Amino acid sequence: MSGGATTAQIREVARQRGLLLSHVPDRAGVSRSHFRAVMQGRKSPTLDWVERISASLELDPVALLNQPVTEVARPARGTRAPRGTRRKG
């Protein structure tokens, strides 16, 4: 997972959604300091972090990690995680 590419995606998707980047960590339920550290390249994003940020941006985490910034799309409404892959709790 490329932190630089991921952070560029986050910046672009937030812009496309009309969100201030400073609002993303609160919407995602992650600490602002950790969000800043990842965005500045001082820490690597974990899968949990990517999932939380993706959800706050109404975005499929796979799209965030694998597609160019210009091709990031929202997940289809009503889509669910495959059986057995959802976290409990």
N, C-alpha and C positions, 0 to 999 in steps of 0.2 A: 504494500500500500504506500503510495507516494504522498507524503504529507503536503508537499508543495502543490501538487495537482489537486488534491482533495480540498485544500484551503481555497484555491482559485475557484473551484466548483462552488464551494459554500458562498463565497463572496458574490459570484455571478447569480446564483439562484436566489440569494437574499435580495439582490438588486431587482431581479425579475419579479419577485413577489412583492416588491415595494416595502421591504423590511429594512430597518436600520440594523447593521451588523451587531450593534450593542444589545439589541433585543433578542437575538438568537439564543444565547445561553439561558436566559430566563425562560423562554418558551420551551427549551429542550430539557430544563431541569439539571443543567450542569453548572458548575461554578464558573464565574466570570474569569477568575484567575487561570483556571485550567484551560478554558476556551481560548483566552489570549495567548497562553503558552503554546498551544497547538497551532493557532493561527500564525504565530511568529516563528514557528519551526523549532521551538525550544523543547517541545515534547511531541511524541508521536501519538496519533489518534488511535484509540483502542476500538475494537469492533463495537462494543457497547456505546462508546462515545459517538461513533459514526451513526449507529442506529438511532440514538436520541436526537442528534442534530438533523438527520434525515427526516424523522417523524415531525420535528418542529417546522421543517420546510415543506411538509407534505410531499415528500420525495422518496422514491424507492432507494434504499441504501446501495444496491448494486449499480443503479444509474449514477449515483454520486461517485462511485469508485471507478467505473469502467468507461464512461462516455465523455466525449469532449464537452466542454462547457456549453457550446451552442446546441447540443442535443439532449440536454437534461430534461426529463419529462416527469410529470406527476404520476404516481401509480394510479391504475384504473380504480374507480370507485367500487367498493364492495369486494376488492381482492383481499385475500387472506393468506397468511403464511401457510406453507405446506404443513400437513398434520405431523406433529411430533417436533416441530421446530420452534413453536411458541414457548416463551418463558413463562413459568408459573410464578405468581407472587407479585 
